[in-house]
């Protein structure tokens, strides 16, 4: 027998793919997919909470005007005040759910 072929038969450093190894690898990959899906769902939920917290901030403001007078009755300069009242926008206070949409069927592309 050839020495190379003899070395190949005597080699024990190989890797044999058996049915058990294939089954274990398949179970690990399926578990990984489910785990990543749960992480994605948790991240979307938390980011939705952050968006709701930012949307619920009251961004109203008010500043008063002032004026400078020369004497008792003569106005030298004046500035009017301003005010802004924040109103509820769409998706404020958890009105929009990003992760709870109903599934839609596939349609033909035209």
MMTF fields as JSON, N, C-alpha, C and O atoms, coordinates in Angstrom:
{
  "mmtfVersion": "1.0.0",
  "mmtfProducer": "UNKNOWN",
  "numBonds": 439,
  "numAtoms": 440,
  "numGroups": 110,
  "numChains": 1,
  "numModels": 1,
  "chainsPerModel": [1],
  "groupsPerChain": [110],
  "chainIdList": ["A"],
  "bondAtomList": [4, 2, 8, 6, 12, 10, 16, 14, 20, 18, 24, 22, 28, 26, 32, 30, 36, 34, 40, 38, 44, 42, 48, 46, 52, 50, 56, 54, 60, 58, 64, 62, 68, 66, 72, 70, 76, 74, 80, 78, 84, 82, 88, 86, 92, 90, 96, 94, 100, 98, 104, 102, 108, 106, 112, 110, 116, 114, 120, 118, 124, 122, 128, 126, 132, 130, 136, 134, 140, 138, 144, 142, 148, 146, 152, 150, 156, 154, 160, 158, 164, 162, 168, 166, 172, 170, 176, 174, 180, 178, 184, 182, 188, 186, 192, 190, 196, 194, 200, 198, 204, 202, 208, 206, 212, 210, 216, 214, 220, 218, 224, 222, 228, 226, 232, 230, 236, 234, 240, 238, 244, 242, 248, 246, 252, 250, 256, 254, 260, 258, 264, 262, 268, 266, 272, 270, 276, 274, 280, 278, 284, 282, 288, 286, 292, 290, 296, 294, 300, 298, 304, 302, 308, 306, 312, 310, 316, 314, 320, 318, 324, 322, 328, 326, 332, 330, 336, 334, 340, 338, 344, 342, 348, 346, 352, 350, 356, 354, 360, 358, 364, 362, 368, 366, 372, 370, 376, 374, 380, 378, 384, 382, 388, 386, 392, 390, 396, 394, 400, 398, 404, 402, 408, 406, 412, 410, 416, 414, 420, 418, 424, 422, 428, 426, 432, 430, 436, 434],
  "bondOrderList": [1, 1, 1, 1, 1, 1, 1, 1, 1, 1, 1, 1, 1, 1, 1, 1, 1, 1, 1, 1, 1, 1, 1, 1, 1, 1, 1, 1, 1, 1, 1, 1, 1, 1, 1, 1, 1, 1, 1, 1, 1, 1, 1, 1, 1, 1, 1, 1, 1, 1, 1, 1, 1, 1, 1, 1, 1, 1, 1, 1, 1, 1, 1, 1, 1, 1, 1, 1, 1, 1, 1, 1, 1, 1, 1, 1, 1, 1, 1, 1, 1, 1, 1, 1, 1, 1, 1, 1, 1, 1, 1, 1, 1, 1, 1, 1, 1, 1, 1, 1, 1, 1, 1, 1, 1, 1, 1, 1, 1],
  "groupList": [{"groupName": "UNK", "atomNameList": ["N", "CA", "C", "O"], "elementList": ["N", "C", "C", "O"], "formalChargeList": [0, 0, 0, 0], "bondAtomList": [1, 0, 2, 1, 3, 2], "bondOrderList": [1, 1, 2], "singleLetterCode": "X", "chemCompType": "L-PEPTIDE LINKING"}],
  "groupTypeList": [0, 0, 0, 0, 0, 0, 0, 0, 0, 0, 0, 0, 0, 0, 0, 0, 0, 0, 0, 0, 0, 0, 0, 0, 0, 0, 0, 0, 0, 0, 0, 0, 0, 0, 0, 0, 0, 0, 0, 0, 0, 0, 0, 0, 0, 0, 0, 0, 0, 0, 0, 0, 0, 0, 0, 0, 0, 0, 0, 0, 0, 0, 0, 0, 0, 0, 0, 0, 0, 0, 0, 0, 0, 0, 0, 0, 0, 0, 0, 0, 0, 0, 0, 0, 0, 0, 0, 0, 0, 0, 0, 0, 0, 0, 0, 0, 0, 0, 0, 0, 0, 0, 0, 0, 0, 0, 0, 0, 0, 0],
  "groupIdList": [1, 2, 3, 4, 5, 6, 7, 8, 9, 10, 11, 12, 13, 14, 15, 16, 17, 18, 19, 20, 21, 22, 23, 24, 25, 26, 27, 28, 29, 30, 31, 32, 33, 34, 35, 36, 37, 38, 39, 40, 41, 42, 43, 44, 45, 46, 47, 48, 49, 50, 51, 52, 53, 54, 55, 56, 57, 58, 59, 60, 61, 62, 63, 64, 65, 66, 67, 68, 69, 70, 71, 72, 73, 74, 75, 76, 77, 78, 79, 80, 81, 82, 83, 84, 85, 86, 87, 88, 89, 90, 91, 92, 93, 94, 95, 96, 97, 98, 99, 100, 101, 102, 103, 104, 105, 106, 107, 108, 109, 110],
  "secStructList": [7, 7, 2, 2, 2, 2, 2, 2, 2, 2, 7, 7, 7, 7, 7, 7, 7, 7, 2, 2, 2, 2, 2, 2, 2, 2, 2, 2, 2, 2, 2, 2, 2, 2, 2, 2, 2, 2, 2, 2, 2, 2, 2, 2, 2, 2, 2, 2, 2, 2, 2, 2, 2, 2, 2, 6, 1, 7, 7, 7, 3, 3, 3, 7, 7, 3, 3, 3, 3, 3, 6, 6, 6, 3, 3, 3, 3, 3, 3, 7, 7, 3, 3, 3, 7, 7, 7, 7, 7, 6, 6, 6, 6, 1, 7, 7, 7, 1, 1, 7, 7, 7, 7, 7, 7, 7, 7, 7, 7, 7],
  "xCoordList": [0.831, 0.0, 0.887, 1.961, 0.436, 1.153, 1.209, 0.25, 2.308, 2.47, 1.477, 1.041, 1.113, 0.14, -1.248, -1.967, -1.622, -2.903, -2.953, -3.992, -1.816, -1.727, -1.868, -2.514, -1.268, -1.386, -2.824, -3.3, -3.516, -4.897, -5.785, -6.654, -5.582, -6.381, -6.103, -7.001, -4.889, -4.515, -4.768, -4.597, -5.171, -5.397, -6.659, -7.72, -6.54, -7.679, -8.019, -8.762, -7.504, -7.74, -8.856, -8.951, -9.682, -10.743, -11.997, -12.033, -13.005, -14.29, -15.376, -15.475, -16.189, -17.246, -18.577, -18.908, -19.334, -20.647, -21.642, -21.91, -22.174, -23.124, -24.53, -24.714, -25.505, -26.89, -27.11, -27.879, -26.453, -26.614, -26.068, -26.68, -24.922, -24.324, -25.201, -25.358, -25.76, -26.654, -27.905, -28.365, -28.454, -29.638, -29.34, -30.133, -28.212, -27.836, -27.599, -28.023, -26.934, -26.682, -27.988, -28.149, -28.921, -30.213, -30.985, -31.572, -30.995, -31.694, -31.061, -31.77, -29.735, -29.059, -29.405, -29.634, -29.445, -29.762, -31.21, -31.487, -32.136, -33.536, -33.679, -34.411, -32.992, -33.022, -32.435, -32.924, -31.388, -30.771, -31.724, -31.804, -32.444, -33.396, -34.526, -34.919, -35.046, -36.116, -35.612, -36.319, -34.406, -33.834, -33.63, -33.929, -33.122, -32.928, -34.258, -34.36, -35.267, -36.591, -37.145, -37.755, -36.94, -37.394, -36.622, -37.198, -35.337, -34.535, -35.042, -35.143, -35.358, -35.882, -37.201, -37.422, -38.071, -39.372, -39.188, -39.861, -38.28, -38.029, -37.432, -37.785, -36.537, -35.932, -36.975, -36.979, -37.858, -38.898, -39.833, -40.246, -40.173, -41.047, -40.401, -41.056, -39.132, -38.443, -38.284, -38.444, -37.974, -37.852, -39.209, -39.279, -40.286, -41.628, -41.901, -42.522, -41.444, -41.593, -40.812, -41.3, -39.611, -38.813, -39.506, -39.543, -40.061, -40.771, -42.004, -42.318, -42.708, -43.873, -43.469, -44.178, -42.33, -41.868, -41.493, -41.798, -40.84, -40.477, -41.717, -41.82, -42.672, -43.894, -44.77, -45.568, -44.64, -45.491, -44.904, -45.534, -43.717, -43.144, -43.968, -44.386, -44.192, -44.906, -43.893, -43.001, -44.033, -43.069, -43.614, -43.139, -44.587, -45.14, -44.13, -43.296, -44.222, -43.356, -44.101, -45.112, -43.589, -44.183, -43.09, -42.318, -43.029, -42.198, -42.956, -43.668, -42.774, -43.524, -42.76, -41.543, -43.48, -42.853, -42.337, -42.617, -41.597, -41.116, -41.091, -41.157, -40.995, -40.939, -40.062, -39.924, -39.482, -38.681, -39.396, -39.854, -39.484, -40.23, -39.294, -38.299, -39.633, -38.935, -39.948, -40.85, -39.782, -40.779, -41.925, -41.794, -43.027, -44.153, -44.991, -45.597, -45.048, -46.014, -45.41, -46.124, -44.129, -43.51, -42.786, -41.913, -43.165, -42.537, -41.383, -41.589, -40.167, -39.002, -38.969, -38.79, -39.141, -39.105, -39.944, -40.172, -40.394, -41.171, -41.032, -40.762, -41.22, -41.188, -42.403, -42.697, -43.1, -44.285, -43.864, -42.813, -44.668, -44.406, -44.894, -45.461, -44.665, -45.083, -45.416, -44.931, -46.253, -46.622, -46.89, -47.323, -46.629, -46.913, -47.48, -46.891, -48.61, -49.205, -49.045, -49.481, -48.433, -48.226, -49.538, -50.238, -49.868, -51.071, -50.677, -49.525, -51.612, -51.349, -51.216, -52.092, -50.118, -49.871, -50.291, -50.585, -50.309, -50.54, -49.38, -48.227, -49.67, -48.706, -48.21, -47.31, -48.764, -48.442, -49.227, -50.289, -48.715, -49.379, -49.752, -50.857, -48.827, -48.948, -50.157, -50.858, -50.402, -51.487, -51.067, -51.92, -49.784, -49.296, -48.484, -47.54, -48.838, -48.069, -47.277, -47.852, -45.968, -45.136, -45.023, -44.708, -45.271, -45.022, -46.292, -46.199, -47.467, -48.712, -49.617, -50.834, -49.061, -49.887, -50.378, -49.684, -51.574, -52.131, -51.377, -51.001, -51.159, -50.458, -51.278, -52.506, -50.611, -51.286, -50.865, -49.713, -51.824, -51.525, -50.713, -50.677, -50.065, -49.273, -50.192, -51.251, -49.789, -50.574, -49.7, -48.473, -50.338, -49.592, -48.961, -49.548, -47.773, -47.094, -47.403, -47.252, -47.831, -48.189, -47.11, -47.227],
  "yCoordList": [-1.164, 0.0, 1.242, 1.258, 2.236, 3.489, 4.149, 4.051, 4.811, 5.408, 6.556, 6.774, 7.289, 8.373, 7.806, 8.332, 6.731, 6.103, 5.455, 5.469, 4.879, 4.279, 5.356, 5.13, 6.518, 7.62, 8.133, 8.531, 8.119, 8.565, 7.614, 8.066, 6.299, 5.328, 5.384, 5.129, 5.71, 5.745, 7.103, 7.253, 8.071, 9.409, 9.412, 8.973, 9.91, 9.995, 11.447, 11.689, 12.39, 13.805, 14.373, 15.592, 13.545, 13.995, 14.378, 14.337, 14.746, 15.153, 14.429, 14.556, 13.671, 12.895, 13.566, 13.782, 13.892, 14.48, 13.344, 12.607, 13.225, 12.15, 12.727, 13.944, 11.854, 12.298, 13.039, 14.0, 12.613, 13.282, 14.704, 15.631, 14.864, 16.199, 17.116, 18.295, 16.595, 17.372, 17.787, 18.921, 16.882, 17.189, 18.255, 19.177, 18.13, 19.118, 20.484, 21.501, 20.523, 21.798, 22.435, 23.652, 21.621, 22.151, 22.736, 23.811, 22.053, 22.555, 23.852, 24.773, 23.93, 25.165, 26.336, 27.447, 26.103, 27.188, 27.642, 28.841, 26.7, 27.074, 27.863, 28.851, 27.436, 28.184, 29.572, 30.521, 29.699, 31.004, 31.928, 33.114, 31.413, 32.228, 32.709, 33.874, 31.818, 32.201, 33.235, 34.193, 33.047, 33.997, 35.369, 36.379, 35.42, 36.712, 37.387, 38.613, 36.598, 37.162, 37.788, 38.856, 37.141, 37.703, 38.963, 39.904, 38.993, 40.196, 41.35, 42.485, 41.058, 42.088, 42.627, 43.838, 41.763, 42.198, 43.062, 44.08, 42.652, 43.42, 44.792, 45.784, 44.858, 46.139, 47.078, 48.27, 46.559, 47.4, 47.915, 49.074, 47.064, 47.48, 48.587, 49.573, 48.428, 49.451, 50.756, 51.832, 50.685, 51.905, 52.587, 53.813, 51.804, 52.376, 53.117, 54.18, 52.571, 53.255, 54.569, 55.572, 54.565, 55.795, 56.845, 58.024, 56.403, 57.343, 57.896, 59.076, 57.072, 57.563, 58.561, 59.539, 58.323, 59.25, 60.601, 61.647, 60.58, 61.838, 62.546, 63.769, 61.773, 62.384, 62.98, 63.875, 62.507, 63.026, 64.253, 64.815, 64.673, 65.895, 67.105, 67.197, 68.006, 69.235, 70.255, 70.67, 70.65, 71.556, 72.977, 73.76, 73.307, 74.661, 75.649, 75.295, 76.882, 77.922, 79.254, 79.425, 80.174, 81.501, 82.465, 82.172, 83.591, 84.674, 85.979, 86.2, 86.821, 88.077, 89.163, 89.087, 90.154, 91.293, 92.288, 92.175, 93.243, 94.316, 95.616, 95.619, 96.696, 98.0, 98.938, 98.802, 99.884, 100.933, 102.262, 102.565, 103.041, 104.302, 105.493, 105.402, 106.557, 107.827, 108.752, 109.273, 108.94, 109.701, 108.776, 107.552, 109.399, 108.608, 108.043, 106.984, 108.724, 108.327, 107.999, 107.523, 108.239, 108.023, 106.667, 106.416, 105.815, 104.493, 104.613, 104.98, 104.306, 104.318, 103.08, 103.167, 101.946, 100.688, 99.65, 99.734, 98.68, 97.608, 96.329, 96.362, 95.239, 93.92, 93.148, 93.096, 92.553, 91.773, 90.401, 89.884, 89.833, 88.485, 87.443, 87.772, 86.203, 85.128, 83.903, 83.734, 83.061, 81.828, 80.739, 81.009, 79.521, 78.357, 77.264, 76.934, 76.705, 75.615, 74.307, 74.188, 73.339, 72.033, 71.257, 71.174, 70.697, 69.877, 68.422, 68.123, 67.543, 66.113, 65.793, 66.121, 65.152, 64.739, 63.289, 62.574, 62.883, 61.462, 60.663, 61.086, 59.558, 58.646, 59.134, 58.519, 60.212, 60.584, 59.697, 59.182, 59.524, 58.757, 57.348, 56.876, 56.684, 55.273, 54.999, 54.006, 55.866, 55.639, 54.759, 54.14, 54.688, 53.886, 52.718, 52.917, 51.521, 50.337, 49.906, 49.603, 49.878, 49.51, 48.003, 47.534, 47.247, 45.804, 44.972, 43.749, 45.572, 44.819, 44.948, 44.814, 45.204, 45.294, 43.914, 42.915, 43.873, 42.6, 42.154, 42.984, 40.855, 40.383, 40.611, 40.532, 40.89, 41.107, 40.018, 39.584, 39.584, 38.569, 39.128, 40.336, 38.226, 38.66, 38.955, 38.343, 39.879, 40.269, 40.188, 40.148, 40.163, 40.144, 41.497, 42.534, 41.485, 42.729, 43.061, 42.22, 44.283, 44.684, 45.499, 45.931],
  "zCoordList": [0.0, 0.0, 0.0, 0.602, -0.657, -0.76, 0.624, 1.39, 0.946, 2.276, 2.497, 3.627, 1.444, 1.579, 1.878, 2.727, 1.176, 1.406, 2.779, 3.44, 3.217, 4.552, 5.629, 6.652, 5.404, 6.366, 6.435, 7.498, 5.279, 5.268, 6.064, 6.809, 5.921, 6.67, 8.168, 8.97, 8.55, 9.963, 10.629, 11.839, 9.836, 10.368, 11.233, 10.79, 12.468, 13.374, 13.723, 14.674, 12.991, 13.271, 12.4, 12.253, 11.832, 10.942, 11.709, 12.938, 10.97, 11.543, 10.774, 9.554, 11.49, 10.864, 11.181, 12.347, 10.149, 10.337, 10.469, 9.519, 11.659, 11.9, 12.009, 12.022, 12.087, 12.202, 13.51, 13.549, 14.578, 15.864, 15.821, 16.35, 15.191, 15.089, 14.233, 14.552, 13.175, 12.328, 13.096, 12.964, 13.891, 14.691, 15.746, 15.939, 16.421, 17.445, 16.806, 17.356, 15.661, 14.985, 14.524, 14.612, 14.033, 13.599, 14.769, 14.644, 15.896, 17.082, 17.576, 17.982, 17.544, 17.957, 17.039, 17.518, 15.745, 14.799, 14.976, 14.945, 15.16, 15.372, 16.671, 16.718, 17.715, 18.976, 18.839, 19.453, 18.037, 17.805, 17.068, 17.391, 16.09, 15.335, 16.251, 16.191, 17.093, 18.013, 19.019, 19.33, 19.524, 20.474, 19.864, 20.5, 18.636, 17.969, 17.658, 17.698, 17.352, 17.128, 18.41, 18.361, 19.539, 20.817, 21.184, 21.731, 20.891, 21.143, 20.273, 20.739, 19.012, 18.115, 18.632, 18.61, 19.09, 19.613, 20.876, 21.038, 21.757, 22.977, 22.653, 23.29, 21.674, 21.297, 20.695, 21.002, 19.845, 19.255, 20.338, 20.298, 21.309, 22.399, 23.232, 23.571, 23.559, 24.355, 23.582, 24.159, 22.297, 21.507, 21.349, 21.262, 21.312, 21.295, 22.6, 22.589, 23.721, 25.006, 25.031, 25.552, 24.474, 24.42, 23.557, 23.908, 22.414, 21.544, 22.24, 22.083, 23.005, 23.742, 24.817, 25.053, 25.474, 26.508, 25.9, 26.473, 24.753, 24.097, 23.593, 23.685, 23.055, 22.537, 23.615, 23.336, 24.835, 25.905, 26.594, 27.49, 26.195, 26.757, 26.322, 25.168, 27.23, 26.913, 26.413, 27.153, 25.169, 24.553, 24.439, 23.616, 25.244, 25.231, 25.806, 26.639, 25.348, 25.904, 25.916, 25.235, 26.69, 26.817, 27.247, 28.159, 26.602, 27.132, 26.964, 25.985, 27.947, 27.977, 27.238, 27.074, 26.805, 26.15, 27.173, 28.367, 26.701, 27.59, 26.804, 25.575, 27.52, 26.856, 27.676, 28.891, 26.97, 27.615, 27.401, 26.299, 28.459, 28.389, 28.617, 29.336, 28.01, 28.222, 28.866, 28.211, 30.134, 30.873, 31.266, 31.291, 31.564, 32.058, 30.93, 31.094, 29.77, 28.755, 27.392, 26.511, 27.197, 25.88, 25.886, 26.718, 24.953, 24.824, 23.84, 22.683, 24.291, 23.414, 22.536, 21.322, 23.157, 22.404, 23.122, 24.328, 22.365, 22.983, 22.162, 20.961, 22.825, 22.183, 22.653, 23.847, 21.712, 22.066, 22.577, 22.199, 23.414, 23.897, 22.901, 21.859, 23.236, 22.357, 23.194, 24.312, 22.623, 23.321, 22.297, 21.176, 22.696, 21.855, 22.749, 23.778, 22.366, 23.129, 22.379, 21.234, 23.007, 22.393, 22.362, 23.372, 21.217, 21.086, 20.879, 20.565, 21.051, 20.901, 19.418, 18.618, 19.068, 17.688, 17.502, 18.46, 16.25, 15.97, 16.572, 16.491, 17.149, 17.782, 19.139, 19.709, 19.672, 21.039, 21.992, 21.641, 23.169, 24.228, 23.795, 24.065, 23.125, 22.766, 21.871, 22.064, 20.904, 19.969, 18.804, 18.167, 18.511, 17.395, 17.934, 18.699, 17.547, 17.899, 16.68, 15.635, 16.81, 15.684, 15.509, 14.416, 16.552, 16.485, 16.545, 16.644, 16.49, 16.638, 15.428, 15.559, 14.255, 13.064, 12.67, 12.857, 12.125, 11.663, 10.404, 9.577, 10.264, 9.073, 7.819, 7.85, 6.733, 5.462, 4.498, 4.485, 3.687, 2.695, 1.544, 1.311, 0.833, -0.31, -1.479, -1.619, -2.303, -3.469, -4.701, -4.608, -5.847, -7.096, -7.345, -7.033, -7.904, -8.248, -9.704, -10.591, -9.933, -11.296, -11.897, -13.043]
}
